[in-house]
Amino acid sequence: MHLVIRTVCVWRSVYVGGISFDVREDTVKQAFQPFGPIKNVSLSWDAIANKHKGFAFVEYDLPEAASLALEQMNNVMLGGRTIKVCT
């Protein structure tokens, strides 16, 4: 008898780090949109420096979309910099 264990992806958000300070929220959204419907893009903002902190969270409607984005966008160039994508 063999026991098969399957993991189910339930997270819907991915962390995106290494974002160029020239990149805006709409650019992040456009880059991650092909993987599925996006519920929210949260680009962390530094009010004192008046610029974002170089990372964001992309929240999808579907966990499968987050999984695809994780697989296909990690170590990709965005705005002249290599981004890191993880959960």
DAPE-V650141 format. One record per backbone hydrogen bond with DSSP energy under -0.5 kcal/mol. NH is the residue of the N-H (numbers start at 1). CO is the residue of the C=O. Records with the same first field share a line. If there is no record, write none. Layout:
BEGIN
NH->CO  CO
END
This chain:
BEGIN
4->2
5->3
6->4
9->7
10->8
14->58
15->86
16->56
17->15  84
18->54
19->54
20->78
23->20
27->24
28->24
29->25
30->26
31->27
32->28
33->29
35->32
36->33
39->59
40->59
42->57
43->41
44->42  55
46->51
47->45
50->46
51->46
53->44
56->16
57->42
58->14
59->40  57
60->12  58
61->37
65->62
66->62
67->63
68->64
69->65
70->66
71->67
72->68
73->69
74->70
75->83
76->73
78->81
81->78
83->76  81
84->17
86->15
END
